[in-house]
């Protein structure tokens, strides 16, 4: 009888652990070098010197990624919106947006001077620390992601609900820099394209 109880407890433990792994954002479980599997991002990487992309990813109901992208080629920046719906297996394709070269150059200068590629992100855990840890919680939220893509390498950074957690338990300097860059990309591109409303 004791062995049966131990076996049942072990199976329940494995079942709960597997359920948690299944609900974790699958992109957060992948190594960074395998993330650029999107054909549009691959196209942009191949045809530009530098690509800066901000994405909002939802996984609660529809699995979508809304991108705002800046691409540099021959000293000229271009902006794009791009939406992927993995639930219905559709995408918008690249939708051009007018951007200012000066604003994009200032953003890239900020990224390089602040060494933003060294931000570690939250890897889908440890959103808060200290006393506020148990008071800050949100379910079915979104993940924000930044990509810095060059010809031969890329950096992929992510935070789960960074604005919420920065308001609820402020003080993470990496998250603050991440938010500063993401918000600059959003302001340069704008979100006036249909489908970008959240």
N, C-alpha and C positions, 0 to 999 in steps of 0.2 A: 504494500500500500504506500509506503514511504517513497519507493522508487517511482510509482505512478505520479504522486504529487510533485516530485522533483521534475519529472519529465514534462508534466503539464505546465509547471511554472516556467521551465526553460522554453517551451514552445510559445507561451504567451509573451515572454520577453523578446524572443526573436520576431514574433508577429508585430509587436509594438515598434520595435526598432526598425523593421522593414517599412512599416507605414510611415514613420517619420522620414525615412530616407526618400520615400516616393513623393512626399509633399514638399521636400526641399527643392528650391529652384535648381533645375538640372544644369544650368549654365554655371552656377556657383560650385558645382562638383567637378567641373572640367578644368584641366590645366590650361593656362593662358594661351599657349601656342596653338591649341586646337579650336579656339573660339571663332576664328575667322572662317566659318564655313558658309557664310552667306555669299551668294554669287554676286550680288550688287556691291557689297563691300570689297570682295576680291577684285571686281572690275575697277573700282575706285582706287584701290591700292596699286594695281598694275598701271593705271593711266595717270597717276598723280605723284608728285614728290612727297606730299604730306596730306593726311586726312585726319581731321579732328571730328569726332562724332559724339553726340550726346544721345542716349536712348533711355526711354522709360519703358520698362517691361512689366507686364501684368501676367499673373498666373492664376488668379482666383477663379475667374469665369472663362472669359475668352483669353487665349494665350496670344498676346499681341506685343509688338515692339514698335514704338514710335521714335523714329530717328530724326535728329536735326544735324546736318552734316556740313562741314566746311572742307573744301578740297583746294589745295594749292598746286598749281602747275604753271611753269614759266612766269613766276612772280605775279600771277593773277589768281585771286581767290574766287571760288564759286560756292554758292550755297544750295542746299537741297533739303527737302523733306522726303521721308521715305517711311512707309508703314508696312509692316508684315503682320498678317494674321495667321498664326500657325494652327489655329483651330480649324479654319476653313481653307487653309493652304493657299492663301492669296496674298498678293502684295500690290502696292500702289505703283511700283516703279519709282524712278527718281523724278521728283517734282521740283523744278528750279525755283530758287528764291534769290532776290537781289541782296547782295551783301557789300559792305564797304571794305576795300583793301586795307585802309588804315586801321579799322576796328579789328580785323582778323590778324593783322601784323602785331597789334598791341596785345591781343589775346595770346598769340604764340610766344611773344616776349615774356609775358607773365608766366606761362607754363614752363618755359626754359629757366627763367631766373629763379623761380620758386621750386625748381626740380620736382614738379608735380608728378612726373612718372614714377617717383619713389613712394607715392602714397600707397599704403597697403590695402585700403578698403576695409570693410567689416566682415567679408566672407560669409555673410548671412548669419552672423552671431555676434554676441557681446556688443549690443547696441548702446548700452549705458553702463556706467560704473558708479560706484559709491552709493550714497544714500537713496538716490532717485531710481536705482536699478529696478525695484519692484513696482514703482508707480508709473513707469512708462511702458506701455504695451499697446500694440496695434496689430490687428489681424487682417488678412486679405489685402495687405498693402502692396505697393509697387517697389521695384528695384530701379534705382538710377544707375546708369552705366556711362563711363567715359572711355572712348577709344582714342589713342594716339597712334596712328598707323603710318609707318614709313615703308619704303620699298621692300626692305628685308626683315623688318621686325615690327612689333606692335606692343603697346601697353594697354591693358584692360583693367579698369578700376570700377568697383561697384560698392554701393551703399544701399541698404534697405531703408526706405522712407527717411532719407537724411534730413529733410526739413523738419519733420515731426520730432525726430530724436534730438536734433540740435536745439529745438525750442524746449523740449521736455528735460533734457539733460545736457546743457551746453558745455562747451569747453574743449571738445576734441579738435585740435588744430588741423589735423589731416582732413577731417570731415568738413571743416570750415573752408579750407582751400578747395576741396572738391566741389562744394556748393558754389563758391565764388566762380570757378571755371564753368560749371554747368550753367549757372545763371547768365554768364556772359555769352555763352553760345546761344542760349535761348533768346537773349536780347538782340544779338546780331542777326539771327535768322528770323525771329518772330514766329508766332504760331497762328497765323491767320489762314492757313490752309485747312480746308475741310477735312475732318477726321482726326485732327490733332487735339481736339478738346477732350478732357478726361472726365 
